[in-house]
Amino acid sequence: MKKIKVIEVSSDTNIGGAGKCLLTLLENFDYNTFDVKVVLPKNSLLKPHIDKMNIPVIEVDGIADKSLDFAAVKKLRMIFKRERPDIVHTHASMSARIAAKQAGAKVVYTRHSVFEPSKKISRGIGKVINGMINNHYADSIIAVAEAAKDNLTDTGVKESKIKVILNGVDGLTPVSTDEKRIIKERFNLPDGYKAVSIVARLEDIKGHDYFIEAADRLLQKGIKARFYIAGTGSYENHLKEKVKNMNRQEQIIFTGFISDVDKLMSITDVQANASFGTEATSLALLEGMSLGIPAVVSDFGGNPGVIKNGQNGYIVPKQNSKALADNLEVLLTDQKLYDYMSQGAKKIFQKTFTAQAMTKQTEQVYLDLMK
């Protein structure tokens, strides 16, 4: 059988959630059915990882970290006409969508983000125009959360074009007791103390302020825990100053960027996610669930699609540090309930959020387009 030729396009120079999803797809595709190449901007951090998989990479100027560039459209059109793919799957790039259409390929577009759409494109003529553009330049659209689908339909995209495929990850491997002891020393977690982690870019809309306030509430109650903030971002100085003013530097710990976040996850008892401005399907939550780590999350974006209230964690109102603290306290102090939630996290992960599940559903989108 002739293989289906697919070109995956990412405009990312760094490795964020969308990039990680692309790498997961590339690691799990059925290469007996699909012949896959990747288009990236020059010097993308994704390239070394893809090179290791022996998947051809085509580097292009003008697409780095932006959706639309008309000069890039011309370059991409030339590439697509030369390569003659059956399907071009873009991870946000409008330039690639336009070029693929002009080259005669089927176009798949994945919406990786969730955020409140502006009034400009969600009302009146703006909604009509936005819908026409997106409906024309995509044959099928993948939304990584129900909330992402809602964002699309709210801006004029046809519901019939959208398929919700939740993010998936390769599960993490539990570490040995000896390794766990070494990792606890690395992160200064004393014996007998629980670990609560939040893994997200340090930006205002990720809600770290509320996490810090919740941690302070619990520490005032004498909860024996350490609270870890993993990541970097433009809000870092503000958050560190806040912790310093509370005199909580020993209990609320900034890890900075860590490439081996799985090590922190291996000693984490409970995860938190306090986003209130953008959140699709958090990969950190999924990786934690694979180890049986329950979570307390805000009710924003894709979080309710990951955490089932009372089964693998709790959902609380966004921007509410008291509710966040109260529910964290339950998981940190009720061992029987914690064990139930931990088992629930593993079961839900295996049923819904594996890398294989995400890849198979994505492959089916391709196959359906080729019928």
DOFI-705644 format. One record per atom (N, C-alpha, C): z, y negated, x; residue in one letter. Coordinates in steps of 0.1 Angstrom, whole numbers, plus 5000, padded with zeros to 4 digits. Layout:
ZYXa
...
REM end
This chain:
500050125008m
500050005000m
500049875009m
499249785005k
499149655013k
500549585011k
501049535023k
502249455022k
502049315016k
503149275009i
503149135004i
503549035015i
502648935017k
502948845028k
503748725023k
504948705029v
505848605025v
506148515037v
506148385034i
506648285044i
507848225039i
508948235046e
510248165042e
510248025049e
510647925042v
510647785048v
511947725047v
512547685058s
513847605058s
513647485066s
514147375061s
514047245069s
515347215076s
516247315076d
517647295083d
517547295098d
518147205104t
518347215119t
519647275123t
520647265114n
521947325116n
522047455107n
523047525108i
523247645100i
524347615089i
523847585077g
524847575066g
524747685057g
525147665044g
525147775035g
523747835032g
522747745030a
521347785028a
520847865039a
521147815052g
520647885063g
521248025065g
522548035061k
523248175062k
522648265052k
522248215040c
521648295030c
520248345034c
519548255041l
518248295046l
518348405056l
519348385066l
519548495076l
519948625069l
520748625059t
521148745052t
519948815045t
519048735039l
517848785034l
516948855044l
516748785056l
515948835066l
516548965072l
517848985072e
518449105077e
518349215068e
518049195055n
518049295045n
516749325038n
515749245040f
514449275034f
513949415036f
513149465026d
512449585028d
511149555035d
511049585048y
509849545056y
508749645054y
508949755047n
507849845043n
507049785032n
507649685025t
506949625013t
506549485016t
507349415025f
507049275027f
506849245042f
505849165045d
505549115058d
505948965058d
507048935066v
507748815065v
507648725078v
507348605076k
507348505087k
508248385082k
508648305092v
509548195089v
509048065095v
509047955087v
508747825091v
510047745093v
510247685105l
511447605107l
511047475114l
511947375113p
511747255122p
511947295136p
511447215146k
511647235160k
513147225163k
513647315172n
515047315177n
516047345166n
515647415155s
516647455145s
517547565151s
518847555148l
519747655153l
519547785146l
518747795136l
518447925130l
517548005139l
516747945147k
515648015154k
516248125163k
517248105171p
517748215180p
518148335172p
518748315161h
519148425152h
517948505147h
516948435143i
515748495137i
514948565148i
514948505160d
514248565171d
514848705175d
516148715173k
516848845176k
516348955166k
515848915155m
515449005145m
513949045147m
513348975157n
511848995160n
510948955148n
511448855141i
510648805130i
509848675135i
508548665133p
507848555138p
508248425132p
508448325141v
508848185136v
507748085140v
507448005130i
506447895133i
507247765132i
507247685143e
507947555143e
507047445139e
507547355131v
506747235126v
507547105128v
506847005132d
507346875133d
507346805119d
508346725117g
508346635104g
509046695092g
509646815094i
510346875082i
511846875084i
512346835096a
513746845099a
514646775090a
515446845082d
516546795074d
516046695064d
514846715059k
514346625048k
513446705039k
513446675026s
512646745016s
511146715016s
510846585017l
509446535016l
509046445027l
507846485033d
507246405043d
505746435042d
504946335039f
503546365035f
502746405048f
503146355060a
502446405072a
502746555074a
503946595070a
504346735071a
503646825061a
503346765049v
502546845039v
501246885045v
500546795052k
499246835058k
499346945069k
500446935077k
500647035088k
500947175081k
501747165071l
502147295065l
500947355057l
500147275051r
498947325044r
498047395054r
497847335065m
496947405076m
497547535080m
498947545081i
499547675085i
499347775074i
499547735061f
499447825050f
498047875048f
497047785050k
495647835049k
495347925060k
495947905072r
495648005083r
496348135081r
497548135077e
498348255075e
498048325062e
497648255052r
497248315039r
498348395033r
499548345031p
500648415025p
500448435010p
500948545005d
500948564990d
501948474984d
503148454990i
504248384985i
504848294996i
505148174992v
505948085001v
507248054994v
508348085001h
509648074995h
510347955002h
510547844996t
511147725002t
512647714999t
513347685009h
514847665007h
515047515007h
514547444997a
514647304995a
513447214998a
512547255007s
511547165012s
510447145001s
510347024996m
509246984987m
507946974994m
507946935007s
506746935015s
506047075015s
506847175017a
506347315017a
505847355003a
506547314993r
506047344979r
504747294976r
504547164980i
503247094977i
502147164986i
502447184998a
501447245007a
501047385003a
502047464999a
501747604994a
500947604982a
501147514973k
500347504961k
498847474964k
498747374973q
497447334977q
496647444985q
497447534991a
496847644999a
496647764990a
497047764978g
496747874968g
497847984968g
498947964974a
500048064974a
500948044962a
501648154958k
502648144948k
503948084955k
504648004947v
505747924953v
507047964946v
508048004955v
509448024950v
510247914957v
511147864949y
512047754954y
513447794951y
514347794960t
515747824958t
516547694958t
517347674947r
518247554946r
519647604951r
520047564963h
521247614969h
522447524966h
522247414960s
523347314958s
523647294944s
524947244941v
525347204928v
525947064929v
525446974922f
526046834921f
525546774908f
526346674904e
525946604892e
524646524894e
523546554886p
522346484887p
522446344883p
521646254890s
521646114887s
521046084873s
521445974867k
520845934854k
519345914855k
518945874867k
517545844869k
516645964866k
517046084869i
516246204867i
516746294856i
517846254849s
518346344838s
518246274824s
517546164824r
517446094811r
515946034810r
515546034798g
514245964795g
513046004803g
512245904807i
511045924814i
511245984828i
512445954834g
512746014847g
512946164846g
513546204836k
513746354834k
512346414831k
511546354823v
510246414820v
509346424833v
509346314841i
508546324854i
509146424864i
510446424865n
511046524875n
510746664870n
510846684857g
510546824852g
509146864855g
508246764852m
506746794854m
506546834869m
507146754878i
506846784893i
507446914897i
508646944893n
509247074897n
508647194890n
508247174877n
507647284870n
506247314876n
505547214881h
504247234887h
504347294901h
505247254909y
505247294923y
506247414925y
506547484915a
507247614917a
506847714906a
506447834910d
506147944901d
507448014896d
508448014905s
509648074901s
510747994909s
511947974902i
513047894909i
514247984908i
514847994920i
516148074921i
517247974921i
518247984912a
519447904912a
520647994917a
521447954927v
522448034933v
523748034925v
523747964913a
524947964905a
524447924891a
525247954881e
524847904867e
524947754867e
525847694874a
525947554875a
524647494881a
524147564891a
522847514897a
521747514887a
521647624879k
520647634868k
520847514858k
522047484855d
522347374845d
521847244851d
522047224864n
521547104871n
520047094869n
519347204871l
517847204870l
517447174856l
517947244846t
517547224832t
517847084827t
518947034832d
519346894829d
518446794834d
517546824844t
516646734849t
515146774846t
515046844835g
513646874830g
513047004834g
513647084842v
513047204846v
513047314835v
512047384833k
511947484823k
512947604826k
513747634816e
514647744818e
513947874821e
512747894815s
512048024817s
511548044832s
511547934840k
511147944854k
512347984863k
513547974858i
514747994866i
515348134865i
515748184876k
516448314877k
517748284885k
518848314879v
520148294887v
520348424895v
520448394908i
520748504918i
521948454926i
523048514924l
524248474931l
524148504946l
524748424954n
524748444969n
525448584972n
524948644982g
525648764987g
525848765002g
526848835006v
527148835021v
527348985025v
527249005038d
527749135044d
529249125044d
529849225039g
531349225039g
531949225053g
533149165054l
533749165067l
534549295070l
534649335082t
535349455086t
536849425089t
537749495082p
539249475085p
539549505100p
540449425105v
540849445120v
542049535121v
542249585132s
543449675135s
544749595135s
545849665134t
547149595134t
547349525147t
546949585159d
547149525172d
546249395173d
545049405168e
544149285168e
544649175159e
545249215148k
545749115139k
546949035145k
547749105153r
548849045160r
548348935170r
547248975177i
546648885187i
546048755180i
545448785169i
544848675161i
545948575156i
547048635151k
548148555146k
548648465157k
548748515169e
549248435180e
548248325183e
546948355183r
545948255185r
546048135175r
546348165163f
546448065152f
547848015149f
548848055158n
550248015157n
550848045143n
550548175139l
551148215126l
552348305129l
553548255126p
554848325129p
554948455121p
555648555126d
555948675118d
556648635105d
556248705094g
556848685082g
556348565074g
555348495079y
554748385073y
553348425067y
553048365055k
551748385049k
550748275054k
549448305053a
548448215057a
547548185045a
547348045043v
546447995033v
545347925040v
544047955037s
542947885044s
542047815034s
541447705039i
540347645032i
539247625043i
538047685040v
536947685049v
535747605042v
535547485047a
534547395041a
534347275050a
533247205049r
532947085056r
534046985053r
534446905063l
535546805060l
534946675055l
534646685042e
534046565034e
534946545022e
534946415018d
535746375006d
535546474994d
534346504991i
534046584978i
534546724980i
534946774991k
535346914993k
536846924989k
537546814987g
538846814981g
540046854990g
539846835003h
540946865012h
542146785010h
542046665005d
543246585001d
544146654992d
543546724982y
544346794972y
544946924978y
544246984987f
544747094994f
546047065003f
545946945010i
547046905018i
548246865010i
547946794998e
549046764989e
549746884983e
548946984980a
549447114975a
550247184985a
549847184998a
550547245009a
551947175011a
551947045010d
553146975012d
554147005001d
553647014988r
554547054977r
555147194980r
554347284984l
554947424987l
555847424999l
555547345009l
556447345020l
557847285017l
557747185008q
559047125003q
559847224996q
559247324990k
559947424982k
560447534992k
560147525004g
560547625014g
559647745015g
558447745010i
557547855011i
557147885025i
557348005030k
557048035044k
555548065045k
554847955049a
553347975050a
552847865060a
551647895065r
550947805073r
549647785065r
549147655066f
547947615058f
546847575068f
545747645068y
544647625078y
543447555072y
542947455079i
541847375075i
540747405085i
539747485082a
538647515091a
537347435089a
536847375099g
535647305097g
535747165104g
534647095104t
534546955109t
533746875099t
533846745100g
533046655091g
533546505092g
532946425084s
533146285085s
534546235080s
535246325073y
536546295067y
537646345076y
537346395088e
538346465096e
539446365100e
539146245105n
540246155109n
541146115098n
540546095086h
541446055074h
542346165071h
541946295071l
542746405068l
543846425078l
543446415091k
544446435102k
545546325101k
545146205098e
546146095096e
547046125085e
546546175074k
547346205062k
548446315066k
547946415073v
548946525077v
549946465087v
549546385096k
550446315105k
551546235098k
551046155088n
552046075081n
553046155073n
552646275069m
553546375063m
554446445073m
554146435085n
554846505096n
554746655094n
553546695091r
553246835088r
552346905098r
552146845110q
551146895119q
551347045123q
552647085123e
552847225127e
552647325115e
552647275103q
552447365092q
551047355086q
550447245087i
549047225082i
548147205094i
547347305097i
546747325110i
545247305109i
544647215117f
543247195117f
542647285128f
541747375125t
541247465135t
539947415142t
539347305136g
538047265141g
537047365137g
535847345143f
534747445140f
535047575148f
535047685141i
535247815148i
534047905144i
533347955155s
532248035152s
532648175147s
533848215150d
534348345145d
535348325134d
534848265123v
535748235112v
536248365106v
535548475108d
536048605103d
537448645109d
537748595121k
539048615127k
540148545119k
539948425115l
540848355107l
540948425093l
539848465088m
539848535075m
540748665075m
540748725087s
541448855088s
542948845087s
543448725089i
544848705088i
545248615076i
544248575068t
544448495056t
544948575044t
545948525038d
546448595026d
545748545013d
545648405013v
545048345001v
544048235006v
542948224999q
541948115002q
542148014991q
541647894994a
541647784985a
540247714986a
539747664974n
538547584974n
538847474964n
538747344969a
539147234960a
538047134957a
536747184959s
535647104957s
535547034944s
535046904944f
534846834931f
533546764931f
532646774941g
531446704941g
530246784944g
530346884951t
529246984954t
529847114957t
529347224951e
529747354954e
528847454946e
528247544953a
527447644946a
528247774946a
527747874954t
528547994955t
529048004969t
530347974971s
530947964984s
530848094992s
530248095003l
530148215011l
531448255017l
532348155020a
533648185025a
534448265015a
534448225002l
535148294992l
534648434991l
533348454992l
532748594991l
533248675003l
533148625015e
533648705027e
535148735026e
535848645021g
537348675018g
537548785008g
536748774997m
536848884987m
536549014992m
535649025002s
535249155008s
536449225015s
537449135019l
538649185025l
539849195015l
539549165003g
540649164993g
541449044992g
540848924996i
541648804996i
541348724983i
542448714975p
542248634963p
542248484966p
541848404956a
541648254959a
542048174947a
542448054950v
542747954940v
541647844942v
540847814931v
539747734932v
539647624921v
538947514924s
538747414914s
537747474904s
537647404892d
536747444881d
535447384882d
535047344894f
533747274896f
532647364901f
531447334897g
530247394902g
530247544900g
529947614911g
529747764911g
531047834912g
532247764914n
533447834916n
533847934905n
533647894892p
534047984881p
533148104880p
531948104887g
531148224888g
531548324898g
532448284907v
532948364918v
534348424915v
535248324910i
536648364908i
536748384893i
537248504889k
537548534875k
539048514873k
539348424864n
540748384863n
541648494859n
542648524868g
543548634865g
543148764870g
541848774876q
541348904881q
541348904896q
540748804902n
540748794917n
541148654922n
541948584913g
542448454917g
542648364905g
542748234907y
542948144896y
542048024897y
541647974886i
540747854885i
541647744880i
541647624887v
542547514883v
541647384881v
542147294874p
541347164872p
541047104886p
539847044887k
539546974900k
540446854902k
540646814914q
541446694918q
542846704912q
543446824913n
544846834907n
545646914917n
546346844926s
547146914936s
548246994931s
548846954920k
550047024914k
549547164909k
548447164902a
547947284896a
547547384908a
546947324918l
546547404930l
547847464936l
548847384938a
550147434944a
550847534936a
550847514923d
551547604914d
550947744914d
549547754914n
548947874914n
548947944928n
548847864938l
549047924952l
550447984953l
551447924948e
552747974948e
552948104942e
552248124931v
552348254924v
551748364933v
550648344939l
550048444948l
550848464960l
551548364965l
552348374977l
553648444975l
554148444963t
555548494960t
555648614952t
554548654944d
554648774935d
553748884942d
554348974949q
553649074956q
552849164947q
553449204936k
552849304927k
551549234921k
551649114917l
550449044912l
549449024923l
549848984935y
548948974946y
548149094949y
548849214949d
548149344951d
547049364941d
547449334928y
546449354917y
545249264919y
545449134923m
544349044925m
543549084938m
544249134948s
543549174960s
542549284957s
542949384949q
542049494945q
540949444936q
541249344928g
540249284919g
539149214927g
539649144938a
538649074947a
537649174953a
538149284958k
537249384964k
536349444954k
536749474942k
535949534932k
534849444928k
535149314925i
534149214921i
533149194932i
533649184944f
532649164955f
531649284956f
532149404955q
531249524956q
530249524945q
530649484933k
529849494921k
528749384921k
529049264926t
528249144924t
527749074936t
528449074947f
528248974957f
527849034971f
527249154971t
526849204984t
525549154988t
525249155001a
523949105006a
522849185000a
523049314998q
521949404993q
521649364979q
522649324971a
522349284957a
521549154956a
521949054965m
521148934965m
519748954970m
519549044980t
518249064986t
517349134976t
517849244969k
517049314959k
516549234948k
517449144943q
517049054932q
516048954937q
516148904949t
515148814954t
513748884956t
513849004961e
512549084963e
511949104949e
512749124939q
512149144925q
511449024920q
511948904924v
511248774920v
509848774926v
509748814939y
508448824946y
507548924939y
508049044936l
507249144930l
506749104916l
507649044908d
507248994895d
506048894896d
506148804906l
505048704908l
503748774911l
503748884918m
502548944922m
501949044912m
502649064901k
502049144890k
500849084884k
REM end
